[in-house]
Amino acid sequence: MINRKAPLWQVTGALVVVFVSMGGMFVSTRLTNRPMVSAGPVVGYATVQDQDAVVVAYGRSGGTVGPPFGSHDHWQERVAAISLDSGELLWDTQLHDKEGWERGVLAVADGLAYVASDKGLSVLKVEDGTVVDDSLGDDFVQSFSGYNVDPRIDAVVALTDSGEVEAVPLGTTEIAAVTDDVADAWRTTLIGDSAPTRDADFGTINVDPAAMPRGMVLPGGDLISVPKPYQSPDPQLMRGGRMLARLDGLTNRELVYEVVRTPAALATPEQLKEGIGMFNHHHSSAVPLGIDHGVVLVKGEPVDRPGIEELRLFDIETGDTRAVIDNLDGYVRATATPDGSILVIGADRGRGLDNDRLIVVHPDGRTTMTQIGDTDFWGRTRANVTAP
Protein backbone atom coordinates (compact mmCIF):
# COMPACT_ATOMS: atom_id res chain seq x y z
CA MET A 1 0.00 0.00 0.00
CA ILE A 2 1.27 3.45 -0.89
CA ASN A 3 0.90 6.01 1.91
CA ARG A 4 0.79 9.49 0.51
CA LYS A 5 0.29 12.69 2.45
CA ALA A 6 -2.60 14.94 1.37
CA PRO A 7 -1.47 18.09 -0.36
CA LEU A 8 -1.25 21.14 1.86
CA TRP A 9 -3.96 22.94 -0.08
CA GLN A 10 -6.41 20.08 0.62
CA VAL A 11 -5.68 20.14 4.36
CA THR A 12 -6.01 23.90 4.45
CA GLY A 13 -9.27 23.75 2.52
CA ALA A 14 -10.72 21.16 4.87
CA LEU A 15 -9.80 23.26 7.90
CA VAL A 16 -11.39 26.32 6.33
CA VAL A 17 -14.61 24.38 5.65
CA VAL A 18 -14.75 23.14 9.26
CA PHE A 19 -14.00 26.61 10.64
CA VAL A 20 -16.60 28.31 8.44
CA SER A 21 -19.23 25.65 9.23
CA MET A 22 -18.71 25.92 12.98
CA GLY A 23 -18.61 29.69 12.78
CA GLY A 24 -21.85 29.67 10.82
CA MET A 25 -23.47 27.49 13.47
CA PHE A 26 -22.35 29.92 16.17
CA VAL A 27 -23.57 33.00 14.29
CA SER A 28 -26.92 31.38 13.47
CA THR A 29 -27.59 30.57 17.14
CA ARG A 30 -26.87 34.20 18.07
CA LEU A 31 -29.09 35.61 15.31
CA THR A 32 -32.04 33.27 15.89
CA ASN A 33 -31.90 32.62 19.63
CA ARG A 34 -33.63 35.77 20.90
CA PRO A 35 -34.54 35.26 24.57
CA MET A 36 -38.13 35.20 25.78
CA VAL A 37 -38.48 36.96 29.13
CA SER A 38 -41.18 37.12 31.81
CA ALA A 39 -40.59 39.49 34.73
CA GLY A 40 -42.40 38.74 37.98
CA PRO A 41 -44.75 41.51 39.14
CA VAL A 42 -43.69 41.11 42.79
CA VAL A 43 -40.56 43.24 43.19
CA GLY A 44 -38.37 44.58 45.98
CA TYR A 45 -36.51 47.84 46.53
CA ALA A 46 -33.04 48.37 47.95
CA THR A 47 -29.99 50.60 47.89
CA VAL A 48 -27.57 48.95 45.48
CA GLN A 49 -24.11 50.40 44.86
CA ASP A 50 -25.30 53.68 46.44
CA GLN A 51 -28.29 53.89 44.09
CA ASP A 52 -32.03 53.45 44.68
CA ALA A 53 -32.87 50.28 42.81
CA VAL A 54 -35.64 47.82 42.04
CA VAL A 55 -34.82 44.13 42.42
CA VAL A 56 -36.82 41.99 40.00
CA ALA A 57 -36.98 38.25 39.37
CA TYR A 58 -37.54 36.99 35.85
CA GLY A 59 -37.68 33.83 33.81
CA ARG A 60 -35.74 33.58 30.57
CA SER A 61 -35.69 31.03 27.78
CA GLY A 62 -33.11 31.30 25.02
CA GLY A 63 -30.41 33.86 24.55
CA THR A 64 -27.61 31.44 25.41
CA VAL A 65 -24.78 30.31 23.14
CA GLY A 66 -25.84 26.98 21.71
CA PRO A 67 -23.72 23.88 21.18
CA PRO A 68 -21.02 23.13 20.17
CA PHE A 69 -19.70 26.39 21.67
CA GLY A 70 -21.96 26.91 24.66
CA SER A 71 -24.03 25.05 27.20
CA HIS A 72 -27.55 23.72 27.04
CA ASP A 73 -28.57 26.33 29.65
CA HIS A 74 -31.67 27.33 27.70
CA TRP A 75 -34.13 27.81 30.59
CA GLN A 76 -33.21 30.11 33.44
CA GLU A 77 -34.57 31.81 36.55
CA ARG A 78 -32.71 35.08 37.14
CA VAL A 79 -32.71 38.14 39.41
CA ALA A 80 -31.61 41.64 38.39
CA ALA A 81 -31.16 45.02 40.08
CA ILE A 82 -32.06 48.13 38.05
CA SER A 83 -31.33 51.75 38.99
CA LEU A 84 -34.58 53.67 39.46
CA ASP A 85 -32.88 56.88 38.37
CA SER A 86 -30.99 55.86 35.23
CA GLY A 87 -32.49 52.47 34.31
CA GLU A 88 -28.96 51.04 34.36
CA LEU A 89 -28.46 47.32 35.03
CA LEU A 90 -26.50 47.08 38.29
CA TRP A 91 -26.24 43.30 38.40
CA ASP A 92 -27.96 40.22 36.94
CA THR A 93 -27.66 36.79 38.55
CA GLN A 94 -28.78 33.34 37.47
CA LEU A 95 -30.57 31.34 40.16
CA HIS A 96 -31.59 28.13 38.41
CA ASP A 97 -31.16 26.48 35.03
CA LYS A 98 -34.87 25.71 34.81
CA GLU A 99 -37.77 28.13 34.36
CA GLY A 100 -41.10 27.90 36.16
CA TRP A 101 -44.42 29.71 35.86
CA GLU A 102 -44.03 32.32 38.60
CA ARG A 103 -41.38 34.21 40.47
CA GLY A 104 -41.05 37.30 42.67
CA VAL A 105 -38.97 39.19 45.24
CA LEU A 106 -40.90 38.67 48.46
CA ALA A 107 -38.84 40.94 50.71
CA VAL A 108 -35.60 42.86 51.13
CA ALA A 109 -34.11 43.13 54.63
CA ASP A 110 -30.68 43.73 56.12
CA GLY A 111 -28.99 43.60 52.73
CA LEU A 112 -30.67 40.35 51.70
CA ALA A 113 -33.30 39.72 49.02
CA TYR A 114 -35.72 36.80 49.46
CA VAL A 115 -36.74 35.46 46.06
CA ALA A 116 -39.40 32.80 45.54
CA SER A 117 -39.92 30.86 42.33
CA ASP A 118 -41.23 27.49 41.29
CA LYS A 119 -37.84 26.12 42.33
CA GLY A 120 -38.29 27.27 45.95
CA LEU A 121 -36.84 30.12 48.04
CA SER A 122 -33.46 31.74 47.33
CA VAL A 123 -31.59 34.43 49.26
CA LEU A 124 -29.20 36.93 47.62
CA LYS A 125 -27.04 39.87 48.69
CA VAL A 126 -28.63 43.00 47.24
CA GLU A 127 -25.28 44.80 46.87
CA ASP A 128 -23.91 42.52 44.16
CA GLY A 129 -26.42 39.71 43.54
CA THR A 130 -24.31 37.02 45.19
CA VAL A 131 -26.41 33.96 46.02
CA VAL A 132 -26.26 33.23 49.75
CA ASP A 133 -28.66 30.28 49.71
CA ASP A 134 -30.32 28.87 46.61
CA SER A 135 -32.75 26.49 48.35
CA LEU A 136 -34.21 25.73 51.76
CA GLY A 137 -33.91 22.02 51.04
CA ASP A 138 -35.83 19.11 49.59
CA ASP A 139 -38.47 19.22 52.35
CA PHE A 140 -40.00 22.48 51.02
CA VAL A 141 -42.34 22.86 48.06
CA GLN A 142 -41.16 23.97 44.63
CA SER A 143 -43.90 26.54 44.09
CA PHE A 144 -43.85 30.33 44.15
CA SER A 145 -47.24 30.26 45.87
CA GLY A 146 -45.80 28.15 48.68
CA TYR A 147 -43.97 31.19 50.13
CA ASN A 148 -45.03 34.57 51.43
CA VAL A 149 -44.14 37.23 54.02
CA ASP A 150 -45.81 37.58 57.40
CA PRO A 151 -45.04 41.07 58.77
CA ARG A 152 -46.43 40.07 62.18
CA ILE A 153 -43.46 37.77 62.74
CA ASP A 154 -41.07 39.59 60.37
CA ALA A 155 -40.35 36.44 58.42
CA VAL A 156 -40.87 34.55 55.18
CA VAL A 157 -43.32 31.70 55.74
CA ALA A 158 -42.68 28.49 53.83
CA LEU A 159 -44.73 25.37 53.14
CA THR A 160 -43.16 21.93 53.41
CA ASP A 161 -44.04 18.93 51.26
CA SER A 162 -45.85 17.41 54.23
CA GLY A 163 -48.06 20.50 54.64
CA GLU A 164 -46.30 22.04 57.61
CA VAL A 165 -45.51 25.76 57.83
CA GLU A 166 -42.12 27.04 58.94
CA ALA A 167 -40.42 30.43 58.77
CA VAL A 168 -37.20 32.14 57.73
CA PRO A 169 -36.76 35.29 59.86
CA LEU A 170 -35.88 38.29 57.66
CA GLY A 171 -32.21 39.13 57.79
CA THR A 172 -31.26 35.45 58.20
CA THR A 173 -31.16 32.21 56.25
CA GLU A 174 -32.15 30.09 59.23
CA ILE A 175 -35.33 28.02 59.47
CA ALA A 176 -37.49 28.66 62.55
CA ALA A 177 -40.69 27.22 63.96
CA VAL A 178 -43.93 29.24 64.08
CA THR A 179 -46.78 29.22 66.55
CA ASP A 180 -49.84 27.07 65.93
CA ASP A 181 -52.09 30.02 65.10
CA VAL A 182 -49.66 31.34 62.48
CA ALA A 183 -49.23 27.88 60.99
CA ASP A 184 -53.00 27.29 60.86
CA ALA A 185 -53.61 30.59 59.05
CA TRP A 186 -50.94 30.03 56.42
CA ARG A 187 -51.54 26.32 55.91
CA THR A 188 -54.78 27.06 54.04
CA THR A 189 -53.29 30.06 52.19
CA LEU A 190 -50.00 28.78 50.80
CA ILE A 191 -50.25 26.57 47.72
CA GLY A 192 -47.90 23.68 47.19
CA ASP A 193 -48.10 23.29 43.43
CA SER A 194 -47.25 25.60 40.54
CA ALA A 195 -49.60 26.53 37.72
CA PRO A 196 -49.81 29.25 35.06
CA THR A 197 -53.31 30.31 36.13
CA ARG A 198 -51.89 32.29 39.05
CA ASP A 199 -49.38 34.32 37.06
CA ALA A 200 -51.42 37.43 36.15
CA ASP A 201 -53.09 38.48 39.39
CA PHE A 202 -52.25 42.19 39.32
CA GLY A 203 -54.91 43.48 36.95
CA THR A 204 -58.05 45.35 38.00
CA ILE A 205 -60.03 42.54 36.41
CA ASN A 206 -59.04 40.50 39.49
CA VAL A 207 -60.36 43.13 41.92
CA ASP A 208 -63.73 42.32 43.44
CA PRO A 209 -66.30 44.93 42.28
CA ALA A 210 -67.01 45.79 45.91
CA ALA A 211 -63.34 46.78 46.35
CA MET A 212 -63.02 48.73 43.08
CA PRO A 213 -63.05 52.52 43.71
CA ARG A 214 -64.90 55.00 41.48
CA GLY A 215 -61.79 57.15 41.30
CA MET A 216 -58.90 58.52 43.31
CA VAL A 217 -59.83 60.81 46.21
CA LEU A 218 -57.46 63.71 46.90
CA PRO A 219 -56.75 64.95 50.45
CA GLY A 220 -59.08 67.92 49.89
CA GLY A 221 -61.94 65.65 48.85
CA ASP A 222 -61.83 66.12 45.08
CA LEU A 223 -62.35 62.97 43.05
CA ILE A 224 -60.06 62.18 40.09
CA SER A 225 -61.96 60.02 37.62
CA VAL A 226 -62.32 58.97 34.00
CA PRO A 227 -66.03 58.79 33.10
CA LYS A 228 -67.26 55.75 31.25
CA PRO A 229 -68.51 56.38 27.69
CA TYR A 230 -72.13 55.98 28.81
CA GLN A 231 -71.55 58.64 31.49
CA SER A 232 -69.94 61.24 29.23
CA PRO A 233 -69.43 61.28 25.46
CA ASP A 234 -66.30 63.42 25.85
CA PRO A 235 -62.96 61.69 26.45
CA GLN A 236 -61.77 63.53 29.51
CA LEU A 237 -60.05 63.29 32.86
CA MET A 238 -62.18 64.79 35.62
CA ARG A 239 -61.35 66.43 38.94
CA GLY A 240 -64.08 67.38 41.38
CA GLY A 241 -66.77 67.39 38.68
CA ARG A 242 -64.84 69.55 36.19
CA MET A 243 -62.65 68.62 33.25
CA LEU A 244 -58.97 68.49 34.17
CA ALA A 245 -57.59 67.26 30.83
CA ARG A 246 -58.81 65.90 27.54
CA LEU A 247 -58.08 62.33 26.53
CA ASP A 248 -58.52 62.73 22.80
CA GLY A 249 -57.37 59.89 20.60
CA LEU A 250 -57.83 57.20 23.24
CA THR A 251 -60.42 54.47 23.60
CA ASN A 252 -60.91 52.11 26.56
CA ARG A 253 -59.72 54.87 28.87
CA GLU A 254 -59.04 54.00 32.53
CA LEU A 255 -57.15 55.29 35.53
CA VAL A 256 -54.10 53.19 36.39
CA TYR A 257 -54.23 51.86 39.94
CA GLU A 258 -51.77 49.85 41.93
CA VAL A 259 -53.34 46.46 42.54
CA VAL A 260 -52.33 45.07 45.94
CA ARG A 261 -52.77 41.43 46.89
CA THR A 262 -53.42 40.59 50.53
CA PRO A 263 -53.02 36.89 51.39
CA ALA A 264 -56.05 35.32 53.02
CA ALA A 265 -53.94 34.68 56.13
CA LEU A 266 -53.52 38.46 56.58
CA ALA A 267 -56.86 39.67 55.20
CA THR A 268 -59.36 41.57 57.33
CA PRO A 269 -62.93 40.31 57.80
CA GLU A 270 -64.10 43.04 55.40
CA GLN A 271 -61.61 41.89 52.74
CA LEU A 272 -62.62 38.28 53.19
CA LYS A 273 -66.23 39.32 52.71
CA GLU A 274 -65.37 41.12 49.46
CA GLY A 275 -63.87 37.93 48.13
CA ILE A 276 -60.73 35.83 47.78
CA GLY A 277 -59.49 34.55 44.42
CA MET A 278 -60.43 31.00 43.53
CA PHE A 279 -56.88 30.00 42.62
CA ASN A 280 -54.48 32.32 44.41
CA HIS A 281 -56.00 32.70 47.91
CA HIS A 282 -55.48 36.48 47.81
CA HIS A 283 -57.74 39.46 48.20
CA SER A 284 -57.01 42.02 45.47
CA SER A 285 -57.70 45.73 45.89
CA ALA A 286 -57.04 48.78 43.70
CA VAL A 287 -55.35 51.70 45.49
CA PRO A 288 -54.53 55.22 44.23
CA LEU A 289 -51.25 55.59 42.38
CA GLY A 290 -49.24 58.78 41.95
CA ILE A 291 -51.59 61.31 43.55
CA ASP A 292 -49.35 61.74 46.61
CA HIS A 293 -46.79 63.20 44.21
CA GLY A 294 -49.17 65.32 42.18
CA VAL A 295 -49.69 63.05 39.19
CA VAL A 296 -52.05 60.44 37.86
CA LEU A 297 -51.55 57.80 35.18
CA VAL A 298 -54.20 57.05 32.52
CA LYS A 299 -54.14 54.14 30.10
CA GLY A 300 -55.99 53.63 26.84
CA GLU A 301 -55.73 52.40 23.28
CA PRO A 302 -54.97 54.81 20.42
CA VAL A 303 -57.97 55.09 18.10
CA ASP A 304 -55.83 54.38 15.06
CA ARG A 305 -53.97 51.45 16.68
CA PRO A 306 -56.45 49.20 18.49
CA GLY A 307 -54.87 46.55 20.68
CA ILE A 308 -51.83 48.71 21.46
CA GLU A 309 -51.75 50.40 24.87
CA GLU A 310 -50.65 53.93 25.71
CA LEU A 311 -49.97 55.50 29.11
CA ARG A 312 -50.29 59.22 29.82
CA LEU A 313 -49.05 60.95 32.98
CA PHE A 314 -51.01 64.05 34.00
CA ASP A 315 -50.39 66.85 36.51
CA ILE A 316 -53.44 66.79 38.83
CA GLU A 317 -53.20 70.55 39.47
CA THR A 318 -52.81 71.91 35.94
CA GLY A 319 -53.95 69.01 33.77
CA ASP A 320 -50.72 69.21 31.78
CA THR A 321 -49.42 66.04 30.14
CA ARG A 322 -46.03 65.24 31.64
CA ALA A 323 -45.22 61.99 29.86
CA VAL A 324 -46.54 59.63 27.19
CA ILE A 325 -45.47 56.00 26.91
CA ASP A 326 -46.88 54.29 23.85
CA ASN A 327 -46.41 51.14 21.75
CA LEU A 328 -47.08 48.77 24.64
CA ASP A 329 -48.47 45.28 24.26
CA GLY A 330 -49.85 45.65 27.77
CA TYR A 331 -48.48 45.55 31.30
CA VAL A 332 -48.71 43.18 34.21
CA ARG A 333 -48.43 45.70 37.03
CA ALA A 334 -48.01 49.37 37.90
CA THR A 335 -46.67 50.04 41.38
CA ALA A 336 -45.33 52.89 43.50
CA THR A 337 -41.62 53.02 44.30
CA PRO A 338 -40.03 54.43 47.47
CA ASP A 339 -38.62 57.47 45.61
CA GLY A 340 -42.05 58.56 44.38
CA SER A 341 -41.77 57.31 40.82
CA ILE A 342 -44.11 54.74 39.25
CA LEU A 343 -42.80 51.38 38.04
CA VAL A 344 -44.63 49.74 35.14
CA ILE A 345 -43.75 46.16 34.18
CA GLY A 346 -44.91 45.27 30.70
CA ALA A 347 -44.17 44.37 27.11
CA ASP A 348 -43.17 46.42 24.11
CA ARG A 349 -45.25 46.31 20.94
CA GLY A 350 -44.68 43.16 18.93
CA ARG A 351 -43.02 41.24 21.78
CA GLY A 352 -45.97 38.92 22.31
CA LEU A 353 -45.93 37.45 25.81
CA ASP A 354 -42.56 39.04 26.67
CA ASN A 355 -42.98 41.09 29.86
CA ASP A 356 -39.40 42.31 29.74
CA ARG A 357 -39.77 46.09 30.06
CA LEU A 358 -39.27 47.95 33.34
CA ILE A 359 -40.61 51.46 32.81
CA VAL A 360 -39.90 54.04 35.52
CA VAL A 361 -42.07 57.16 35.27
CA HIS A 362 -40.92 60.00 37.53
CA PRO A 363 -43.41 62.65 38.76
CA ASP A 364 -41.63 65.30 36.67
CA GLY A 365 -42.29 63.24 33.54
CA ARG A 366 -38.79 61.89 33.07
CA THR A 367 -39.05 58.28 31.94
CA THR A 368 -36.66 55.39 31.42
CA MET A 369 -37.46 52.02 29.86
CA THR A 370 -35.14 49.07 30.56
CA GLN A 371 -35.35 45.86 28.59
CA ILE A 372 -34.06 43.12 30.88
CA GLY A 373 -32.93 39.60 30.01
CA ASP A 374 -31.40 40.46 26.66
CA THR A 375 -28.03 38.97 25.68
CA ASP A 376 -25.18 40.20 23.54
CA PHE A 377 -23.55 38.35 20.64
CA TRP A 378 -21.56 36.19 23.07
CA GLY A 379 -24.58 35.24 25.20
CA ARG A 380 -23.73 37.60 28.05
CA THR A 381 -26.71 39.21 29.81
CA ARG A 382 -27.27 42.91 29.19
CA ALA A 383 -30.02 45.50 29.55
CA ASN A 384 -31.10 47.99 26.90
CA VAL A 385 -32.13 51.42 28.24
CA THR A 386 -34.16 53.99 26.32
CA ALA A 387 -35.91 57.21 27.24
CA PRO A 388 -39.36 57.26 25.55
C-alpha positions in Angstrom: 0.0 0.0 0.0 1.3 3.4 -0.9 0.9 6.0 1.9 0.8 9.5 0.5 0.3 12.7 2.4 -2.6 14.9 1.4 -1.5 18.1 -0.4 -1.3 21.1 1.9 -4.0 22.9 -0.1 -6.4 20.1 0.6 -5.7 20.1 4.4 -6.0 23.9 4.4 -9.3 23.8 2.5 -10.7 21.2 4.9 -9.8 23.3 7.9 -11.4 26.3 6.3 -14.6 24.4 5.6 -14.8 23.1 9.3 -14.0 26.6 10.6 -16.6 28.3 8.4 -19.2 25.7 9.2 -18.7 25.9 13.0 -18.6 29.7 12.8 -21.8 29.7 10.8 -23.5 27.5 13.5 -22.4 29.9 16.2 -23.6 33.0 14.3 -26.9 31.4 13.5 -27.6 30.6 17.1 -26.9 34.2 18.1 -29.1 35.6 15.3 -32.0 33.3 15.9 -31.9 32.6 19.6 -33.6 35.8 20.9 -34.5 35.3 24.6 -38.1 35.2 25.8 -38.5 37.0 29.1 -41.2 37.1 31.8 -40.6 39.5 34.7 -42.4 38.7 38.0 -44.8 41.5 39.1 -43.7 41.1 42.8 -40.6 43.2 43.2 -38.4 44.6 46.0 -36.5 47.8 46.5 -33.0 48.4 47.9 -30.0 50.6 47.9 -27.6 49.0 45.5 -24.1 50.4 44.9 -25.3 53.7 46.4 -28.3 53.9 44.1 -32.0 53.5 44.7 -32.9 50.3 42.8 -35.6 47.8 42.0 -34.8 44.1 42.4 -36.8 42.0 40.0 -37.0 38.2 39.4 -37.5 37.0 35.8 -37.7 33.8 33.8 -35.7 33.6 30.6 -35.7 31.0 27.8 -33.1 31.3 25.0 -30.4 33.9 24.5 -27.6 31.4 25.4 -24.8 30.3 23.1 -25.8 27.0 21.7 -23.7 23.9 21.2 -21.0 23.1 20.2 -19.7 26.4 21.7 -22.0 26.9 24.7 -24.0 25.0 27.2 -27.6 23.7 27.0 -28.6 26.3 29.7 -31.7 27.3 27.7 -34.1 27.8 30.6 -33.2 30.1 33.4 -34.6 31.8 36.5 -32.7 35.1 37.1 -32.7 38.1 39.4 -31.6 41.6 38.4 -31.2 45.0 40.1 -32.1 48.1 38.0 -31.3 51.7 39.0 -34.6 53.7 39.5 -32.9 56.9 38.4 -31.0 55.9 35.2 -32.5 52.5 34.3 -29.0 51.0 34.4 -28.5 47.3 35.0 -26.5 47.1 38.3 -26.2 43.3 38.4 -28.0 40.2 36.9 -27.7 36.8 38.6 -28.8 33.3 37.5 -30.6 31.3 40.2 -31.6 28.1 38.4 -31.2 26.5 35.0 -34.9 25.7 34.8 -37.8 28.1 34.4 -41.1 27.9 36.2 -44.4 29.7 35.9 -44.0 32.3 38.6 -41.4 34.2 40.5 -41.0 37.3 42.7 -39.0 39.2 45.2 -40.9 38.7 48.5 -38.8 40.9 50.7 -35.6 42.9 51.1 -34.1 43.1 54.6 -30.7 43.7 56.1 -29.0 43.6 52.7 -30.7 40.3 51.7 -33.3 39.7 49.0 -35.7 36.8 49.5 -36.7 35.5 46.1 -39.4 32.8 45.5 -39.9 30.9 42.3 -41.2 27.5 41.3 -37.8 26.1 42.3 -38.3 27.3 45.9 -36.8 30.1 48.0 -33.5 31.7 47.3 -31.6 34.4 49.3 -29.2 36.9 47.6 -27.0 39.9 48.7 -28.6 43.0 47.2 -25.3 44.8 46.9 -23.9 42.5 44.2 -26.4 39.7 43.5 -24.3 37.0 45.2 -26.4 34.0 46.0 -26.3 33.2 49.8 -28.7 30.3 49.7 -30.3 28.9 46.6 -32.7 26.5 48.3 -34.2 25.7 51.8 -33.9 22.0 51.0 -35.8 19.1 49.6 -38.5 19.2 52.3 -40.0 22.5 51.0 -42.3 22.9 48.1 -41.2 24.0 44.6 -43.9 26.5 44.1 -43.8 30.3 44.1 -47.2 30.3 45.9 -45.8 28.1 48.7 -44.0 31.2 50.1 -45.0 34.6 51.4 -44.1 37.2 54.0 -45.8 37.6 57.4 -45.0 41.1 58.8 -46.4 40.1 62.2 -43.5 37.8 62.7 -41.1 39.6 60.4 -40.3 36.4 58.4 -40.9 34.6 55.2 -43.3 31.7 55.7 -42.7 28.5 53.8 -44.7 25.4 53.1 -43.2 21.9 53.4 -44.0 18.9 51.3 -45.9 17.4 54.2 -48.1 20.5 54.6 -46.3 22.0 57.6 -45.5 25.8 57.8 -42.1 27.0 58.9 -40.4 30.4 58.8 -37.2 32.1 57.7 -36.8 35.3 59.9 -35.9 38.3 57.7 -32.2 39.1 57.8 -31.3 35.4 58.2 -31.2 32.2 56.3 -32.2 30.1 59.2 -35.3 28.0 59.5 -37.5 28.7 62.6 -40.7 27.2 64.0 -43.9 29.2 64.1 -46.8 29.2 66.6 -49.8 27.1 65.9 -52.1 30.0 65.1 -49.7 31.3 62.5 -49.2 27.9 61.0 -53.0 27.3 60.9 -53.6 30.6 59.1 -50.9 30.0 56.4 -51.5 26.3 55.9 -54.8 27.1 54.0 -53.3 30.1 52.2 -50.0 28.8 50.8 -50.2 26.6 47.7 -47.9 23.7 47.2 -48.1 23.3 43.4 -47.2 25.6 40.5 -49.6 26.5 37.7 -49.8 29.3 35.1 -53.3 30.3 36.1 -51.9 32.3 39.1 -49.4 34.3 37.1 -51.4 37.4 36.2 -53.1 38.5 39.4 -52.3 42.2 39.3 -54.9 43.5 37.0 -58.1 45.4 38.0 -60.0 42.5 36.4 -59.0 40.5 39.5 -60.4 43.1 41.9 -63.7 42.3 43.4 -66.3 44.9 42.3 -67.0 45.8 45.9 -63.3 46.8 46.4 -63.0 48.7 43.1 -63.0 52.5 43.7 -64.9 55.0 41.5 -61.8 57.1 41.3 -58.9 58.5 43.3 -59.8 60.8 46.2 -57.5 63.7 46.9 -56.8 64.9 50.4 -59.1 67.9 49.9 -61.9 65.6 48.9 -61.8 66.1 45.1 -62.3 63.0 43.0 -60.1 62.2 40.1 -62.0 60.0 37.6 -62.3 59.0 34.0 -66.0 58.8 33.1 -67.3 55.7 31.2 -68.5 56.4 27.7 -72.1 56.0 28.8 -71.6 58.6 31.5 -69.9 61.2 29.2 -69.4 61.3 25.5 -66.3 63.4 25.8 -63.0 61.7 26.5 -61.8 63.5 29.5 -60.0 63.3 32.9 -62.2 64.8 35.6 -61.3 66.4 38.9 -64.1 67.4 41.4 -66.8 67.4 38.7 -64.8 69.5 36.2 -62.6 68.6 33.2 -59.0 68.5 34.2 -57.6 67.3 30.8 -58.8 65.9 27.5 -58.1 62.3 26.5 -58.5 62.7 22.8 -57.4 59.9 20.6 -57.8 57.2 23.2 -60.4 54.5 23.6 -60.9 52.1 26.6 -59.7 54.9 28.9 -59.0 54.0 32.5 -57.1 55.3 35.5 -54.1 53.2 36.4 -54.2 51.9 39.9 -51.8 49.8 41.9 -53.3 46.5 42.5 -52.3 45.1 45.9 -52.8 41.4 46.9 -53.4 40.6 50.5 -53.0 36.9 51.4 -56.0 35.3 53.0 -53.9 34.7 56.1 -53.5 38.5 56.6 -56.9 39.7 55.2 -59.4 41.6 57.3 -62.9 40.3 57.8 -64.1 43.0 55.4 -61.6 41.9 52.7 -62.6 38.3 53.2 -66.2 39.3 52.7 -65.4 41.1 49.5 -63.9 37.9 48.1 -60.7 35.8 47.8 -59.5 34.5 44.4 -60.4 31.0 43.5 -56.9 30.0 42.6 -54.5 32.3 44.4 -56.0 32.7 47.9 -55.5 36.5 47.8 -57.7 39.5 48.2 -57.0 42.0 45.5 -57.7 45.7 45.9 -57.0 48.8 43.7 -55.4 51.7 45.5 -54.5 55.2 44.2 -51.2 55.6 42.4 -49.2 58.8 42.0 -51.6 61.3 43.5 -49.3 61.7 46.6 -46.8 63.2 44.2 -49.2 65.3 42.2 -49.7 63.1 39.2 -52.1 60.4 37.9 -51.6 57.8 35.2 -54.2 57.0 32.5 -54.1 54.1 30.1 -56.0 53.6 26.8 -55.7 52.4 23.3 -55.0 54.8 20.4 -58.0 55.1 18.1 -55.8 54.4 15.1 -54.0 51.4 16.7 -56.5 49.2 18.5 -54.9 46.6 20.7 -51.8 48.7 21.5 -51.8 50.4 24.9 -50.6 53.9 25.7 -50.0 55.5 29.1 -50.3 59.2 29.8 -49.1 60.9 33.0 -51.0 64.1 34.0 -50.4 66.9 36.5 -53.4 66.8 38.8 -53.2 70.5 39.5 -52.8 71.9 35.9 -54.0 69.0 33.8 -50.7 69.2 31.8 -49.4 66.0 30.1 -46.0 65.2 31.6 -45.2 62.0 29.9 -46.5 59.6 27.2 -45.5 56.0 26.9 -46.9 54.3 23.8 -46.4 51.1 21.7 -47.1 48.8 24.6 -48.5 45.3 24.3 -49.8 45.6 27.8 -48.5 45.6 31.3 -48.7 43.2 34.2 -48.4 45.7 37.0 -48.0 49.4 37.9 -46.7 50.0 41.4 -45.3 52.9 43.5 -41.6 53.0 44.3 -40.0 54.4 47.5 -38.6 57.5 45.6 -42.0 58.6 44.4 -41.8 57.3 40.8 -44.1 54.7 39.2 -42.8 51.4 38.0 -44.6 49.7 35.1 -43.8 46.2 34.2 -44.9 45.3 30.7 -44.2 44.4 27.1 -43.2 46.4 24.1 -45.3 46.3 20.9 -44.7 43.2 18.9 -43.0 41.2 21.8 -46.0 38.9 22.3 -45.9 37.5 25.8 -42.6 39.0 26.7 -43.0 41.1 29.9 -39.4 42.3 29.7 -39.8 46.1 30.1 -39.3 48.0 33.3 -40.6 51.5 32.8 -39.9 54.0 35.5 -42.1 57.2 35.3 -40.9 60.0 37.5 -43.4 62.6 38.8 -41.6 65.3 36.7 -42.3 63.2 33.5 -38.8 61.9 33.1 -39.0 58.3 31.9 -36.7 55.4 31.4 -37.5 52.0 29.9 -35.1 49.1 30.6 -35.4 45.9 28.6 -34.1 43.1 30.9 -32.9 39.6 30.0 -31.4 40.5 26.7 -28.0 39.0 25.7 -25.2 40.2 23.5 -23.6 38.3 20.6 -21.6 36.2 23.1 -24.6 35.2 25.2 -23.7 37.6 28.1 -26.7 39.2 29.8 -27.3 42.9 29.2 -30.0 45.5 29.5 -31.1 48.0 26.9 -32.1 51.4 28.2 -34.2 54.0 26.3 -35.9 57.2 27.2 -39.4 57.3 25.6 
